[in-house]
Amino acid sequence: MINLFFVVHDYSGARTYANELFNHFFGHPGIAIHKVYLESNEYREYTEIKEKDVLSIHIPRIKRKGGTLEKYAARCADLMAPRLRSAGNIIFHLNYSTQVKLGIEVRKRYDALLVYTMHYLPTYFTYLAFEACIPDKIKTTGDALDKEILKEVDKIVCISKFAQHTICNRYSTLPAKTEVIYNGYGTIECKSPANVTRTKQSFGFGKDERFILFAGRLSAEKGVYVLVSAFKKIAEEFPDARLVLAGEGDFNEVMKRCRSIVGKVTFTGTLQKEQLQKLYSLVDIGVVPSHFELLGYVPIEMMLHRIPVVISNVPGMNELVEDGKNGLLCKVKKRTDGLLGLEADSTDLYLKIKSLLENKHLATRIAQNGRLSWENGFTAYHMGRATVHLYRQLLKQKKRSSSDQAI
């Protein structure tokens, strides 16, 4: 039995990652699941909640003068001690660099194995990957915890080959210590609403409009400003086109950029999962013009729902798409705001969207191939199965090592 202590990082894609893994783990006969929430805002005291064979552990933020990550980690280990003392085959699955101190503490006390899924990297690594500047002139700062966690853990889950290549080359991580496991989402057939016209009406959309969807945080790094610029040209040529922006963020800045086309742009704010599923059924084109994305869940969800996608050709996310087959890759260029990084090319983004609006056959083919790509490699089942295999291999290696030392 694997005693899995999964330390949740409750933010964005890392949150989706956790939920999708748990959907696969539920009912698995070989895994006892413990969900650990550090610095939890839900409870003021240490709290354990058992639900559907899953134990959720909430550890609140501890305020103390001179408090450090090490002190907090030690206190967390104290509180979880009754659970950990009697458990064998302990694996702590970490999801953010600040969790490294807890990992070190539980390994020292309870001989736990440490797995780390790397959801984030400094954005300038995409810049280096495109050889837009000389790597030797870049001095990395503020990534001490990133370096420490990569050094301390037993296995690193990389959600893209780009992430694996980067940490091996920039942080001197041993390739054997890494494993590429792509993000996965969903396990069941998504059915469209029986009455699409009625669904459009429920959102206040016209029945003959064609929808271009952006789903995510409304911010510069997600490429929404570039998308608005590209859509201005689309709106001039396609009167039936509407840009739908689903998500929270910098509404004022985005609205300012939309003034000349405000009647063609819809802001939905954050949508509940059920509402987003309905919206997906209406979308003609999905656009993910991020400046930096190690992989991303939004394009995977769109492919699941048979939406033809246009994504920026940034390292990591571009591993999802074979250009022209299951999606379209938009060119990227050096950022125009002076920051170190890349951004989608507005003109090329306009041309890619235009090609899908003009060529229904192309859009249909890409949508169908995108769905097949999801089925063959980006489901929660694929991700979950690979992760369980990784856990088991680590435990086997540990037992083998222990046997060798005994001899």
SULKA-V977648 format. One record per residue. N is the residue number from 0. RES is the residue in three letters. PSI is psi in whole degrees, 0 to 359 (* if undefined). D_FIRST is the distance of its C-alpha to the first C-alpha in whole Angstrom. Layout:
# SULKA-V977648
n:N res:RES psi:PSI d_first:D_FIRST
n:N res:RES psi:PSI d_first:D_FIRST
This chain:
# SULKA-V977648
n:0 res:MET psi:128 d_first:0
n:1 res:ILE psi:123 d_first:4
n:2 res:ASN psi:97 d_first:6
n:3 res:LEU psi:122 d_first:9
n:4 res:PHE psi:100 d_first:13
n:5 res:PHE psi:112 d_first:15
n:6 res:VAL psi:108 d_first:19
n:7 res:VAL psi:136 d_first:21
n:8 res:HIS psi:101 d_first:24
n:9 res:ASP psi:67 d_first:26
n:10 res:TYR psi:129 d_first:29
n:11 res:SER psi:231 d_first:30
n:12 res:GLY psi:329 d_first:28
n:13 res:ALA psi:327 d_first:25
n:14 res:ARG psi:315 d_first:25
n:15 res:THR psi:318 d_first:25
n:16 res:TYR psi:312 d_first:23
n:17 res:ALA psi:313 d_first:20
n:18 res:ASN psi:318 d_first:21
n:19 res:GLU psi:323 d_first:21
n:20 res:LEU psi:316 d_first:18
n:21 res:PHE psi:325 d_first:16
n:22 res:ASN psi:326 d_first:18
n:23 res:HIS psi:322 d_first:16
n:24 res:PHE psi:331 d_first:13
n:25 res:PHE psi:127 d_first:14
n:26 res:GLY psi:1 d_first:13
n:27 res:HIS psi:122 d_first:10
n:28 res:PRO psi:342 d_first:8
n:29 res:GLY psi:8 d_first:5
n:30 res:ILE psi:127 d_first:6
n:31 res:ALA psi:116 d_first:7
n:32 res:ILE psi:128 d_first:10
n:33 res:HIS psi:119 d_first:13
n:34 res:LYS psi:119 d_first:16
n:35 res:VAL psi:124 d_first:18
n:36 res:TYR psi:108 d_first:22
n:37 res:LEU psi:150 d_first:24
n:38 res:GLU psi:45 d_first:28
n:39 res:SER psi:137 d_first:28
n:40 res:ASN psi:355 d_first:31
n:41 res:GLU psi:332 d_first:30
n:42 res:TYR psi:146 d_first:30
n:43 res:ARG psi:344 d_first:32
n:44 res:GLU psi:164 d_first:29
n:45 res:TYR psi:127 d_first:25
n:46 res:THR psi:135 d_first:24
n:47 res:GLU psi:134 d_first:21
n:48 res:ILE psi:123 d_first:21
n:49 res:LYS psi:126 d_first:18
n:50 res:GLU psi:123 d_first:19
n:51 res:LYS psi:50 d_first:17
n:52 res:ASP psi:16 d_first:14
n:53 res:VAL psi:128 d_first:14
n:54 res:LEU psi:117 d_first:15
n:55 res:SER psi:128 d_first:18
n:56 res:ILE psi:118 d_first:19
n:57 res:HIS psi:120 d_first:23
n:58 res:ILE psi:114 d_first:25
n:59 res:PRO psi:166 d_first:28
n:60 res:ARG psi:133 d_first:31
n:61 res:ILE psi:117 d_first:32
n:62 res:LYS psi:121 d_first:36
n:63 res:ARG psi:148 d_first:37
n:64 res:LYS psi:130 d_first:40
n:65 res:GLY psi:19 d_first:39
n:66 res:GLY psi:143 d_first:36
n:67 res:THR psi:169 d_first:34
n:68 res:LEU psi:324 d_first:30
n:69 res:GLU psi:317 d_first:29
n:70 res:LYS psi:319 d_first:30
n:71 res:TYR psi:319 d_first:29
n:72 res:ALA psi:317 d_first:25
n:73 res:ALA psi:320 d_first:26
n:74 res:ARG psi:320 d_first:26
n:75 res:CYS psi:318 d_first:23
n:76 res:ALA psi:323 d_first:21
n:77 res:ASP psi:313 d_first:23
n:78 res:LEU psi:326 d_first:23
n:79 res:MET psi:359 d_first:19
n:80 res:ALA psi:315 d_first:19
n:81 res:PRO psi:328 d_first:18
n:82 res:ARG psi:323 d_first:15
n:83 res:LEU psi:328 d_first:14
n:84 res:ARG psi:321 d_first:15
n:85 res:SER psi:0 d_first:13
n:86 res:ALA psi:146 d_first:9
n:87 res:GLY psi:170 d_first:8
n:88 res:ASN psi:52 d_first:7
n:89 res:ILE psi:129 d_first:9
n:90 res:ILE psi:124 d_first:11
n:91 res:PHE psi:119 d_first:14
n:92 res:HIS psi:110 d_first:16
n:93 res:LEU psi:152 d_first:19
n:94 res:ASN psi:7 d_first:22
n:95 res:TYR psi:148 d_first:25
n:96 res:SER psi:329 d_first:27
n:97 res:THR psi:346 d_first:28
n:98 res:GLN psi:357 d_first:24
n:99 res:VAL psi:325 d_first:24
n:100 res:LYS psi:321 d_first:25
n:101 res:LEU psi:318 d_first:22
n:102 res:GLY psi:314 d_first:20
n:103 res:ILE psi:320 d_first:22
n:104 res:GLU psi:314 d_first:22
n:105 res:VAL psi:333 d_first:18
n:106 res:ARG psi:319 d_first:18
n:107 res:LYS psi:319 d_first:21
n:108 res:ARG psi:322 d_first:20
n:109 res:TYR psi:13 d_first:16
n:110 res:ASP psi:39 d_first:16
n:111 res:ALA psi:147 d_first:14
n:112 res:LEU psi:147 d_first:14
n:113 res:LEU psi:125 d_first:16
n:114 res:VAL psi:140 d_first:17
n:115 res:TYR psi:123 d_first:20
n:116 res:THR psi:121 d_first:22
n:117 res:MET psi:100 d_first:25
n:118 res:HIS psi:339 d_first:27
n:119 res:TYR psi:151 d_first:30
n:120 res:LEU psi:156 d_first:33
n:121 res:PRO psi:138 d_first:36
n:122 res:THR psi:337 d_first:39
n:123 res:TYR psi:349 d_first:41
n:124 res:PHE psi:332 d_first:39
n:125 res:THR psi:323 d_first:40
n:126 res:TYR psi:315 d_first:44
n:127 res:LEU psi:322 d_first:43
n:128 res:ALA psi:330 d_first:41
n:129 res:PHE psi:6 d_first:45
n:130 res:GLU psi:39 d_first:47
n:131 res:ALA psi:348 d_first:49
n:132 res:CYS psi:172 d_first:49
n:133 res:ILE psi:119 d_first:49
n:134 res:PRO psi:324 d_first:45
n:135 res:ASP psi:339 d_first:47
n:136 res:LYS psi:355 d_first:49
n:137 res:ILE psi:119 d_first:46
n:138 res:LYS psi:115 d_first:44
n:139 res:THR psi:135 d_first:41
n:140 res:THR psi:154 d_first:41
n:141 res:GLY psi:14 d_first:38
n:142 res:ASP psi:30 d_first:35
n:143 res:ALA psi:319 d_first:34
n:144 res:LEU psi:325 d_first:31
n:145 res:ASP psi:314 d_first:30
n:146 res:LYS psi:320 d_first:31
n:147 res:GLU psi:315 d_first:29
n:148 res:ILE psi:324 d_first:26
n:149 res:LEU psi:328 d_first:26
n:150 res:LYS psi:321 d_first:27
n:151 res:GLU psi:327 d_first:24
n:152 res:VAL psi:162 d_first:21
n:153 res:ASP psi:330 d_first:19
n:154 res:LYS psi:141 d_first:19
n:155 res:ILE psi:122 d_first:22
n:156 res:VAL psi:117 d_first:21
n:157 res:CYS psi:129 d_first:25
n:158 res:ILE psi:2 d_first:26
n:159 res:SER psi:160 d_first:29
n:160 res:LYS psi:327 d_first:31
n:161 res:PHE psi:317 d_first:33
n:162 res:ALA psi:317 d_first:31
n:163 res:GLN psi:312 d_first:29
n:164 res:HIS psi:320 d_first:33
n:165 res:THR psi:311 d_first:34
n:166 res:ILE psi:331 d_first:32
n:167 res:CYS psi:326 d_first:32
n:168 res:ASN psi:324 d_first:36
n:169 res:ARG psi:331 d_first:36
n:170 res:TYR psi:8 d_first:34
n:171 res:SER psi:35 d_first:33
n:172 res:THR psi:138 d_first:30
n:173 res:LEU psi:129 d_first:29
n:174 res:PRO psi:325 d_first:28
n:175 res:ALA psi:343 d_first:25
n:176 res:LYS psi:353 d_first:23
n:177 res:THR psi:157 d_first:24
n:178 res:GLU psi:128 d_first:22
n:179 res:VAL psi:117 d_first:24
n:180 res:ILE psi:110 d_first:22
n:181 res:TYR psi:149 d_first:25
n:182 res:ASN psi:145 d_first:25
n:183 res:GLY psi:150 d_first:24
n:184 res:TYR psi:132 d_first:26
n:185 res:GLY psi:151 d_first:26
n:186 res:THR psi:355 d_first:25
n:187 res:ILE psi:159 d_first:28
n:188 res:GLU psi:129 d_first:31
n:189 res:CYS psi:122 d_first:33
n:190 res:LYS psi:137 d_first:37
n:191 res:SER psi:152 d_first:40
n:192 res:PRO psi:147 d_first:42
n:193 res:ALA psi:326 d_first:44
n:194 res:ASN psi:96 d_first:47
n:195 res:VAL psi:321 d_first:47
n:196 res:THR psi:317 d_first:51
n:197 res:ARG psi:322 d_first:49
n:198 res:THR psi:319 d_first:46
n:199 res:LYS psi:317 d_first:49
n:200 res:GLN psi:326 d_first:51
n:201 res:SER psi:337 d_first:48
n:202 res:PHE psi:355 d_first:48
n:203 res:GLY psi:21 d_first:52
n:204 res:PHE psi:152 d_first:52
n:205 res:GLY psi:147 d_first:55
n:206 res:LYS psi:338 d_first:54
n:207 res:ASP psi:4 d_first:55
n:208 res:GLU psi:150 d_first:54
n:209 res:ARG psi:136 d_first:51
n:210 res:PHE psi:132 d_first:48
n:211 res:ILE psi:119 d_first:47
n:212 res:LEU psi:133 d_first:44
n:213 res:PHE psi:126 d_first:42
n:214 res:ALA psi:119 d_first:39
n:215 res:GLY psi:191 d_first:38
n:216 res:ARG psi:131 d_first:39
n:217 res:LEU psi:92 d_first:43
n:218 res:SER psi:164 d_first:44
n:219 res:ALA psi:317 d_first:45
n:220 res:GLU psi:340 d_first:42
n:221 res:LYS psi:0 d_first:41
n:222 res:GLY psi:12 d_first:44
n:223 res:VAL psi:329 d_first:46
n:224 res:TYR psi:318 d_first:49
n:225 res:VAL psi:321 d_first:50
n:226 res:LEU psi:317 d_first:49
n:227 res:VAL psi:318 d_first:51
n:228 res:SER psi:317 d_first:54
n:229 res:ALA psi:323 d_first:53
n:230 res:PHE psi:334 d_first:53
n:231 res:LYS psi:320 d_first:57
n:232 res:LYS psi:322 d_first:58
n:233 res:ILE psi:317 d_first:56
n:234 res:ALA psi:328 d_first:58
n:235 res:GLU psi:325 d_first:61
n:236 res:GLU psi:336 d_first:61
n:237 res:PHE psi:91 d_first:58
n:238 res:PRO psi:338 d_first:60
n:239 res:ASP psi:3 d_first:57
n:240 res:ALA psi:141 d_first:54
n:241 res:ARG psi:134 d_first:52
n:242 res:LEU psi:124 d_first:50
n:243 res:VAL psi:121 d_first:47
n:244 res:LEU psi:108 d_first:45
n:245 res:ALA psi:112 d_first:42
n:246 res:GLY psi:169 d_first:40
n:247 res:GLU psi:170 d_first:41
n:248 res:GLY psi:214 d_first:43
n:249 res:ASP psi:77 d_first:47
n:250 res:PHE psi:318 d_first:49
n:251 res:ASN psi:315 d_first:52
n:252 res:GLU psi:318 d_first:52
n:253 res:VAL psi:318 d_first:51
n:254 res:MET psi:321 d_first:53
n:255 res:LYS psi:320 d_first:56
n:256 res:ARG psi:346 d_first:55
n:257 res:CYS psi:5 d_first:55
n:258 res:ARG psi:320 d_first:59
n:259 res:SER psi:348 d_first:61
n:260 res:ILE psi:22 d_first:58
n:261 res:VAL psi:330 d_first:57
n:262 res:GLY psi:348 d_first:58
n:263 res:LYS psi:4 d_first:55
n:264 res:VAL psi:133 d_first:52
n:265 res:THR psi:127 d_first:50
n:266 res:PHE psi:120 d_first:48
n:267 res:THR psi:343 d_first:45
n:268 res:GLY psi:192 d_first:43
n:269 res:THR psi:131 d_first:39
n:270 res:LEU psi:145 d_first:38
n:271 res:GLN psi:159 d_first:36
n:272 res:LYS psi:318 d_first:33
n:273 res:GLU psi:320 d_first:35
n:274 res:GLN psi:320 d_first:38
n:275 res:LEU psi:322 d_first:37
n:276 res:GLN psi:319 d_first:36
n:277 res:LYS psi:318 d_first:40
n:278 res:LEU psi:319 d_first:41
n:279 res:TYR psi:325 d_first:39
n:280 res:SER psi:345 d_first:41
n:281 res:LEU psi:348 d_first:44
n:282 res:VAL psi:138 d_first:44
n:283 res:ASP psi:324 d_first:46
n:284 res:ILE psi:135 d_first:45
n:285 res:GLY psi:137 d_first:42
n:286 res:VAL psi:128 d_first:43
n:287 res:VAL psi:86 d_first:40
n:288 res:PRO psi:37 d_first:43
n:289 res:SER psi:146 d_first:41
n:290 res:HIS psi:332 d_first:42
n:291 res:PHE psi:132 d_first:38
n:292 res:GLU psi:116 d_first:35
n:293 res:LEU psi:329 d_first:32
n:294 res:LEU psi:292 d_first:31
n:295 res:GLY psi:141 d_first:32
n:296 res:TYR psi:331 d_first:30
n:297 res:VAL psi:311 d_first:34
n:298 res:PRO psi:328 d_first:35
n:299 res:ILE psi:316 d_first:32
n:300 res:GLU psi:319 d_first:32
n:301 res:MET psi:319 d_first:36
n:302 res:MET psi:320 d_first:35
n:303 res:LEU psi:318 d_first:33
n:304 res:HIS psi:16 d_first:36
n:305 res:ARG psi:43 d_first:38
n:306 res:ILE psi:125 d_first:40
n:307 res:PRO psi:130 d_first:42
n:308 res:VAL psi:146 d_first:41
n:309 res:VAL psi:120 d_first:43
n:310 res:ILE psi:153 d_first:41
n:311 res:SER psi:144 d_first:42
n:312 res:ASN psi:58 d_first:42
n:313 res:VAL psi:146 d_first:40
n:314 res:PRO psi:140 d_first:38
n:315 res:GLY psi:286 d_first:34
n:316 res:MET psi:328 d_first:35
n:317 res:ASN psi:351 d_first:37
n:318 res:GLU psi:346 d_first:35
n:319 res:LEU psi:334 d_first:34
n:320 res:VAL psi:135 d_first:38
n:321 res:GLU psi:111 d_first:40
n:322 res:ASP psi:126 d_first:43
n:323 res:GLY psi:350 d_first:45
n:324 res:LYS psi:298 d_first:43
n:325 res:ASN psi:14 d_first:40
n:326 res:GLY psi:174 d_first:41
n:327 res:LEU psi:136 d_first:44
n:328 res:LEU psi:125 d_first:44
n:329 res:CYS psi:137 d_first:46
n:330 res:LYS psi:151 d_first:48
n:331 res:VAL psi:161 d_first:47
n:332 res:LYS psi:174 d_first:49
n:333 res:LYS psi:138 d_first:50
n:334 res:ARG psi:141 d_first:49
n:335 res:THR psi:353 d_first:53
n:336 res:ASP psi:6 d_first:52
n:337 res:GLY psi:350 d_first:52
n:338 res:LEU psi:157 d_first:49
n:339 res:LEU psi:104 d_first:47
n:340 res:GLY psi:192 d_first:45
n:341 res:LEU psi:164 d_first:45
n:342 res:GLU psi:157 d_first:46
n:343 res:ALA psi:144 d_first:47
n:344 res:ASP psi:118 d_first:50
n:345 res:SER psi:317 d_first:52
n:346 res:THR psi:316 d_first:55
n:347 res:ASP psi:326 d_first:52
n:348 res:LEU psi:317 d_first:50
n:349 res:TYR psi:315 d_first:53
n:350 res:LEU psi:323 d_first:54
n:351 res:LYS psi:317 d_first:50
n:352 res:ILE psi:317 d_first:50
n:353 res:LYS psi:318 d_first:54
n:354 res:SER psi:325 d_first:53
n:355 res:LEU psi:327 d_first:50
n:356 res:LEU psi:326 d_first:53
n:357 res:GLU psi:332 d_first:55
n:358 res:ASN psi:92 d_first:53
n:359 res:LYS psi:324 d_first:52
n:360 res:HIS psi:316 d_first:51
n:361 res:LEU psi:314 d_first:49
n:362 res:ALA psi:317 d_first:47
n:363 res:THR psi:316 d_first:46
n:364 res:ARG psi:316 d_first:45
n:365 res:ILE psi:320 d_first:43
n:366 res:ALA psi:316 d_first:41
n:367 res:GLN psi:317 d_first:40
n:368 res:ASN psi:326 d_first:39
n:369 res:GLY psi:318 d_first:37
n:370 res:ARG psi:317 d_first:35
n:371 res:LEU psi:321 d_first:34
n:372 res:SER psi:318 d_first:33
n:373 res:TRP psi:312 d_first:31
n:374 res:GLU psi:325 d_first:30
n:375 res:ASN psi:350 d_first:29
n:376 res:GLY psi:354 d_first:27
n:377 res:PHE psi:29 d_first:27
n:378 res:THR psi:164 d_first:25
n:379 res:ALA psi:330 d_first:22
n:380 res:TYR psi:313 d_first:20
n:381 res:HIS psi:313 d_first:21
n:382 res:MET psi:314 d_first:20
n:383 res:GLY psi:316 d_first:16
n:384 res:ARG psi:316 d_first:16
n:385 res:ALA psi:324 d_first:17
n:386 res:THR psi:317 d_first:15
n:387 res:VAL psi:319 d_first:12
n:388 res:HIS psi:319 d_first:13
n:389 res:LEU psi:315 d_first:14
n:390 res:TYR psi:311 d_first:11
n:391 res:ARG psi:321 d_first:10
n:392 res:GLN psi:322 d_first:13
n:393 res:LEU psi:316 d_first:13
n:394 res:LEU psi:322 d_first:10
n:395 res:LYS psi:317 d_first:12
n:396 res:GLN psi:322 d_first:16
n:397 res:LYS psi:316 d_first:15
n:398 res:LYS psi:321 d_first:14
n:399 res:ARG psi:318 d_first:17
n:400 res:SER psi:320 d_first:19
n:401 res:SER psi:321 d_first:18
n:402 res:SER psi:318 d_first:19
n:403 res:ASP psi:320 d_first:22
n:404 res:GLN psi:326 d_first:23
n:405 res:ALA psi:325 d_first:23
n:406 res:ILE psi:* d_first:25
